[in-house]
């Protein structure tokens, strides 16, 4: 039975933008309702946006097929892709190069272990459960497990009132470095897959070359950006028209995204680098004359575009794929690998008095980063064979949902445990001082 209550496509006599406007209205309203429900039960809004997308995308199972065109609409897809760039730009804006340099060896070791272990475990899960697939599939599954969602972790720590604890500093510093390393791995794996699809050979020297290109672009863009961006924004501040700061910020983001693509990397690498480069000092002259900061100006744009990405990713999760043999097993194995892999982070904690279990739990959520990686995999193929099938993609989405769900309660329990242990170790006075510093 087919039910179609909404226009699937514009008629010859109507403006084609009207259908897109309808799709966007439905997506945004659904995203905000889903986000509200998630927040009410103590979960990140992004999880609600993803889950409401899963519901909308599988209404066809009930016979309601009117929303199916949204999944394939190229304009909605483009809005979602731009939303990803804005999201990574915003994540970069919330961190700075200085913060990365100040986090110390502990955060660097935590980040390194938190990338290597999940990548190896993800590759192993792919080789074990998908032996008929190529090594490219196994490598991409490993890549989807590498990065931590710094936004979700930061929100949880802030909501719990522990964002100033030593564990929180290590987690957030490591999560930022984690994202950089994860993006480098994604860039290398994607470049190797594209080269193989074009008939090129895969060798250690080729992989090393791609890693050098990715690292060179990231480091080079950061260095040149730091040297030039302050002067460019100083010149831009002389313009008196409205919206100059946000226009310059977005232009900077899109320009580096394009340059990353020219270098054979994912555009999100450039968007993240642009956010890392720009700091408050670059647009101080705008703020001095009464304008708002760039992060504040970008927020309304991200509130519009980013939910489109999450809802669309949820809609592309085919629940019927779990009826296929092995899909549930793959989802379970990926989730276990994602959680265990991040617990290796605890081995990198060097500071005394820092609760290692809390650090490991804080690195678990994959959130938007895992979805971005999986979405890129949907567009990759080698010899006409897709790297990420709909079944594999659905398994990755389950991993993202579970790792995002378990983090808030796990961190709450672990931090309470760490506070009690600190109070017992330091005595009443020491415990009080530590808590006052974390409030």
Secondary structure, DSSP 8 states (H G I E B T S, - for coil): --B--S-SS--TTS-THHHHHHHHHHHHHHHHHHHHHHHHTT--HHHHHHHHHHHHHTGGGGTB-TTHHHHH-HHHHHHHHHHHHHHHHHHHHTS-HHHHHHSHHHHHHHHHHHHHHHHHHHHHHHHHH-TTS-HHHHHHHHHHTT---HHHHHHHHHHHT-TTSHHHHHHHHHHHHHHHHHHHHHHHHHHHHHHHHTT----HHHHHHHHHHHHHHHHHHHHHHHHHHHHHHHHHTT--STTHHHHHHHHHHHHHHHHHHHTTS-HHHHHHHHHHH--GGGGHHHHHTT---HHHHHHHHHHHHHHHHHHHHHHT--GGGGGSTTHHHHHHHHHHHHHHHHHGGGGG--STT--HHHHHHHT---HHHHHHHHHHHHT-EETTEESS-HHHHHHHHHHHHHHHHHHHHHHHHHHHHHHHHHHHHHHHHHHHHHHHHH-
